[in-house]
Amino acid sequence: DIPHREFVKGKMYPGLAMSRAIGDTVGSSVGVIPDPDVTEVSLDSSHQFFTVCSDGVWEFISSQEAIDVIAKKARKGVQEATEQLAYEAWRRWVAEEENVVD
């Protein structure tokens, strides 16, 4: 999959398979945008929680599945829920791609 990655000309880095990487100053020299997309959302008492995850999670876990995992644990189990979410994304990544080098 190397032709679909961003590299510094003549080098084998950074090798990013994305067009945006927050704060990546090396990648920005080859066209990777280091500035995040930002969306402002007003939270109120009807919002029980919100999630912020990288593409490494969202590529393998649907939004609904993430909500279901976190909602089951409630406030007292949020650390366990986030670890479960990250582990499940990692497990699926390894199953699909046989490694997690990206």
Secondary structure in CASP SS format (residue, H / E / C, confidence):
PFRMAT SS
TARGET T0000
AUTHOR 0000-0000-0000
METHOD secondary structure of the structure
MODEL  1
D C 1.00
I H 1.00
P H 1.00
H H 1.00
R C 1.00
E E 1.00
F E 1.00
V C 1.00
K C 1.00
G C 1.00
K C 1.00
M C 1.00
Y C 1.00
P E 1.00
G E 1.00
L E 1.00
A C 1.00
M C 1.00
S C 1.00
R E 1.00
A C 1.00
I C 1.00
G C 1.00
D C 1.00
T C 1.00
V C 1.00
G H 1.00
S H 1.00
S H 1.00
V H 1.00
G C 1.00
V C 1.00
I E 1.00
P C 1.00
D C 1.00
P C 1.00
D C 1.00
V C 1.00
T C 1.00
E C 1.00
V C 1.00
S C 1.00
L C 1.00
D C 1.00
S C 1.00
S C 1.00
H C 1.00
Q C 1.00
F C 1.00
F C 1.00
T C 1.00
V C 1.00
C C 1.00
S C 1.00
D H 1.00
G H 1.00
V H 1.00
W H 1.00
E C 1.00
F C 1.00
I C 1.00
S C 1.00
S H 1.00
Q H 1.00
E H 1.00
A H 1.00
I H 1.00
D H 1.00
V H 1.00
I H 1.00
A H 1.00
K H 1.00
K H 1.00
A C 1.00
R H 1.00
K H 1.00
G H 1.00
V H 1.00
Q H 1.00
E H 1.00
A H 1.00
T H 1.00
E H 1.00
Q H 1.00
L H 1.00
A H 1.00
Y H 1.00
E H 1.00
A H 1.00
W H 1.00
R H 1.00
R H 1.00
W H 1.00
V H 1.00
A H 1.00
E H 1.00
E H 1.00
E C 1.00
N C 1.00
V C 1.00
V C 1.00
D C 1.00
END
